[in-house]
Amino acid sequence: MTQQFEVLGEFYLGRPYDLEARKGTEGCVLYDSRDLTTHAMIVGMTGSGKTGLGISLIEEAAIDGVPVIAVDPKGDLANLLLQFPNLSAAEFRPWVDESEAARAGVSVDEYAARQADEWKKGLAQWGEDGARIARLRQAVEFALFTPGSSAGRPLSLLRALSPPPPAILEDRELFTARVNATATSLLALIGLEADPLKDREHILLSTILTHAWQAGESLELEALVRRIQTPPVTRLGALDLEAIYPAKDRLQLSIQLNGLIAAPGAAQWVEGEPLQVDRLFFGPSGKPRVSVVSIAHLNDAERMFFMSLLLQDVIGWMRAQSGTGSLRAIFYMDEVAGYLPPVANPPSKAAFLLLLKQARAFGLGMVLATQNPVDLDYKGLSNIGTWFLGRLQTERDKMRVLDGLEGASSTIGQPFDRAAMERTIAGLGNRVFLL
């Protein structure tokens, strides 16, 4: 069976499933990696197997040497780094939960041996073995990054707000989006929701960032705080700066932003490796990387701040690549709801929409997962070419998925039988997906 799926460019995702008989059938489901350049959505309620399918996609890409950035809001994807090619009890032993062994009425060593045997048998049922795990480890590097924490490899976000790459600097629309996203996210960190066109806090921060970045200058947060007091301009638009935003009011904004530096734990945001997408996709030697970026420990504002910076950097990296029809890299995000909402416009939304529209030309595949498709923007869904549909929780979720599928089908001129699709989705069970 192994020979059936060990084909370069083909991702092995499981076996065909007979919905009427409710059992798997012979054969392999092989997914052409080139199809991933038109992006993919994994949809399913809690317990449907959504995250497991995402991990399978990531591992299949890794075996082929395709680099991956996997953003993990729940803390589930770090298990990608647990690879035991020998499938031995000794490899499992350090990761055994002693309380689980106690509940099973066996020693920790015996429980580890049981786990190793269970995994060995389970993999064999799917035609896989330790040798394939070894090939996975040889093909790519694995790294766990934890922005704002030293639990994994910290990423430095506030040490310096660096100018975007030339591909963004030279594109007025992208540059403006980068400035606005950075200013919006910084203000959100101190609890301010600011409109880029109306609120003076946002206008001032955007002006300071624009002046610095157009001059090729990185701004440390300390320097940004000082420049709020002594801005590089005397006017905002047609009006005097002091008339719109007096120094005593700017002092209050400076104090709030200074809290990000002075607060306990702030050092975690300035320590670690710089946030550079090429370093997330490739290690120091140039070897492809699977970078799991865990943001489970961050609060909502911190997550949005990080995501806005990361997505803008992904756009800059993408624009620097040559065009290709092959899969060059993957950006995966679990539980994307909240970052691509249907009505609100957080900083992440415009970046996601741009990537879903343009990334295919550069070989960058976007893979997004959610249990709440009703909370996702319809325009984004209609730009997705591959759908993995699992069990859905509500009728609203089912209707949103059907709307997205119908829109995607019409975009490529394909007929769509809504009633038949609805019946199929209703019959799905756990770990069974409609592709």
N, C-alpha and C positions, 0 to 999 in steps of 0.2 A: 504493500500500500504506500510505503514511503516514496517510492519512485513516482507515484502518481502526482504527488504534490510538491516534490522538490524541483521546482521549475523557476528559474530566475524571472522575476517580474510577475509571478503568480502568488497571491496570498492565500494560504490554506485557512479557511474559516470554519470548517466543520463538514457535516454531511447533509444531503437533501433530507427533507422531512415530509412525510405523508400526513397531511392534516386530517384526512378521514380516518386513517388507521391509527393516527396519533403515535407514530414511531418513526425513528430514523430509517433511512434506506441506504443501500450500498452506494459507494461512490464518494467523491469529494466535491465540496463547493470551493472552486478556485476563482479568485477575484483578480482581474487584470489591474495591476497597480496604476496603469495609465489613466484608468477611469477615475482615480482619486484626484486627479488634477481638476476635475469639475466638482470636487468637494463631496463630503458625506455628512449625513446626520444620523445619529443613533438615538432612537426614541424608545422609551419604555419606563414603566413605573418601577418603584423600588422593589427589588427582588426579581426583576425580569431577566437579569443577566447582562444589563446594559454595560456596566463597567468591565465585566469579563470580556465582552466582545471588543470593547475599546482596547483592552490590554492585548488581546489576540492580534488586532490590527497593528498595534505598535510593535509587537514582537516579530510579526511577519515582515514588516518593513525593515526592522533592524537586521534580520537574517540576510536581507538583500543589501545591507549597507546603506539604507536610506536614513538620514538623520531625522530626529524627532524632538520637538519641544512639546512636552505634555504638562499642561497647567492643571493642577490638582486642588480644587477647592475643598474636597472632603477628607483628604488624607488617605485615600485608598491606593494610589498609584505607586507609592514607595515600594510596594511589594514587587515591582518590576526588578528591583535590585537584588531580590532574593532568588538566586539561581544555584541549583545543586546538581551539577552534571553527573556526579557519581550516584545520585539518588540514594545516599547512604544515611544510616541513622546518625552517624557522627555529624553530618552536615545539618540535619534537622535539629539536633539536640540543643544548640544555643537559642533556638527560636521557639521552643516548646513552652507553652503556658503551664506552669506547675499546677495551677488550680484545675485546669482541664484534665491533666493526668490524674489528679486526686479524685475528681468526679468519676473518671473511668475506672478507678480502683486499681491502677497500675503505677509502677515507678516511672519517673521521668524518662529514663533510658528506654524502658519498654514502650512507652508512648511514642517516643521519637522513632523507634523501629517500626511501629505500626504505621505512623505517618509516612515514613519512607516507602514502606511496602504498598500503602494505599496509592501514593503518587505514581509509583512504578507501574502498578497495574492499571491505573486510570489512564496514564499516558499511552500505555501499550494498546488500550482499546481504540485509541485514535491514531494508531500507527506511529507514535512518537516515542522517543527514548532519551536517555542522558546524552547521547552523542549529538542530538539536535540542540540540546541546551548548550553544549560545549561550542557548537558552531555559532550560536547566538552570542555567546560571550566573546568569541574571537572576532566577530564581525564589527562590533561597535563598542564604544565605552559607555558606561552607565554612570550618571551623576545625579545626586539629589541636592537641589538648591532650595534654600529657605530664606527668602528676603525678609528682613526684620527679625531674624532669629539665627542663633548659632547652632541650632539642633542639627542642621545639615551643613551645606556650604553656603554661607551668607552671601547675599548680593548687595553691593553698595548702590543705594538709590539717592541719598541726600548729600553724599560727599560733594558731588558736582553735577549741576544740571548742564550737560554737555551739549554743544551745537549738534543738530542733526547732520547726517551724512550729506554729501553734495547732491545726491539724487533728490533729497527733500529741500535742501536750501535753494536749489535752482527751480523748484516748482512752487509757484506762489500759493496755489491752492493747498498743496500738501504742507508747506511751511506754516501757513496760517492755521491749519488744522492741528499741527504739532504744538504751536504756541498756545492755542486755545485749550487743547486737551491738558497741557501741563499746568496752565494757570488754573483751570477749573478743578483739577485734581488736588493741587496744592491748597486751594481754598477749602475744598471739601474736607481735607485733613484737619482743618481747624473749625469745622462745623459751619462753613459759609456756602450757601448755594448762590452762585453769582452768574448773572447773564452776561455773555461776552459783549453785548451791544449796549447794555443799560447800566450795569453796576460799575461804579468807579474803581472798586477793588480789582475787579477782573481787568478792566481797561488799563490800569496802572501796571499790574503785574505783566500783562501781555506786552506793554510798551517796553518795560525793562528787559524782558526776555528777548524781544525782537532786536533791540539795540545791541545787546551782548552777543547774540548768536550771529547776527549779520557781520559783526566784527570778528567772528571766529573765537569768541571768548567763552570759556566755561565759567558758570557762576556757582560758587559754593553757596550753601544756604545762608551762611553768615554774611556773605557779600550781598546777597539778595535782600536780606533784612536791612542792611545799611543803606542800600540804594532806594529803598522805599522812603527813607528820610531825605536822601539827596538824589532824586531821580536824574536821569540823563537828559530830561526835557523840562522846559518851563511851561509848555502848553500841552493840553490834551485836546486834540482836534482844533477847533477855532477858539477855545476858551483858555484863560490862564489856569495853570495847575492849581495855584493857591485858591482861586475862586471855587474850583470844583472839589478839590481835595486838600484842605488846609493841613499844614504840618502837624497840628495837634491831633487831627483825625488819623493821619498816616502813622503817627506814633502808636496808636492803638493796634493797627494792623501789624506793625513791626513787632509789638509785644506778643501778639497771638502767634505769629510765625516763629518768633524766637522760642516759644514754648516747645516747638518741635525739636529744637536743639537742646534745650535745658531739661526736658522731661526725663525721668528715669527710664532707662531702656533705649534712649535715643541713639546711643552709640551703635546699637544693632543695625541702624539704618545707614550708617556711614562706613561700617567695616565690611570687609569681604571683597570679592571680585567685582569689577565694574560690570554693569548690565550691558552686555554686548551680544547681539544675536548670533554673530558668527562664532563666538566662543561657546554658545549654547548648542549650536548645531555641530561644531567640530572641536575636538580636543587640541591641546598644544601641538601635537605631532601631525595634525590634519586628519586624524582618524574620525569617522562619523560618530556622533554622540546621540544617545537618548538622554535628554535632560528632563528629569521630573522636577517641576517647579511647584513646590507645595506652598499654598497660601491659606491653608486651613486654619492657621493660628492667628491670622490677621482679622481685624474688624472690617466692617463693610467699607468704610471710607478708605482704609489702608489698602484693601483689595482693589478698589477702583483706581486709586492712585497708581499702584503697581501695574495693573492691567493697561491703563492708558499709556504709560511709558513703554511697556513691553510691546504692545501692538503697534505703536508708532515706530519703534525700532525694527519690528518685523517688516513694516512697510518700507522703511529705508533700505533694509537688507534686500528685500524683494526687488526694488527698483534698480538696485546695482547689479542684478543678475541679467544674463542674456536670455532671450526667449528660448523655450524648449517645449516639446510636446510630451516629454517624459516626466516622471515623478522625481523631483529633485530633493524635496524635503517635505515634512509634515508638521503642521501645527495642530495639536489636539487640545481640546478643553472639555473637561467633564463639567456637567451642571452649568451650562452657559446661560440659563435663564437669569435675568437681571442685568446682563451685559449686552443683550441684544433685544431690548423690550419693544413691544409694538407701539407704544405711545410716547413714553419719556425719551429723552435724548442724553443719556450719560456720555461721558467722553469716549467710552469704549464702543458705543454703537456705530458712530461714523466710521471708525477704523475697521470694525468687523464688516460693515457693508462694503467698504472699499476693497478689502481683501477678498471677499466673496465674489466681487465683480471682476477683479483684475489679476488675482494670484495665479489663475490657471495658465495664463500666458507665460509665466515664469517658472512653472513646474512646482509651485507650492500648493500642496493639498491641505485644505482646512477640514478637520474632522471635529464636529461638535456633538455633544451629547446632552440630553435633557430628559427629565421625566415630566415636564410641563410644557409641551409645545404651544399651548395657548398663550404662554407668556413670551413668545418670540415674535419678532417682526416678520410680517408676511413677505416683504421685499427681499429679506435675507433668505427665507426659506425657498423662494422661487429661483434662487441662483444655485441651488444645490442639486447635483446630478445623481447622487447615490443615496438611497434611503434604506436604513436598517430599522424596521418597525417591529417592536416587541409589544408586550401586553401594555394596554393603556388604562389609566385609572378612571377617567371621566368621559362622558359623551362630548364635552367641549374639547377635550384633547383630541378625541377621534376626529371631530369635525375640522379642527385646525390642521391636522395631518392630511386629511383628505383634500382640504382647500390647497395646501401647499403642493401636494402631488398633482392635483389638477392644473395648477398654475405652471408647474415645471413641465408637465406634458404638453400643454398648449404652446409653451415657449419653443419646444423642439418639434412641434407639429405632429405629435403622436396622439392617437385616440385614447380616451380614458373612460373606463367603465366604473363609475363611482359606486354603484350598488354592489358589484362583484368585489371590488376592493374592500368595501365596508364589511362584507361577510367574511372575507379572508382574515382581516385584522381581528374580528371578533373571535376567531377560532384559535388564536395564538396562545401558547402556554409558556411557562418559564423556560428560559434559555432557548426559545424558538423565535426566530426572527424572519420577517419577510424582507427579502432583498429585492 
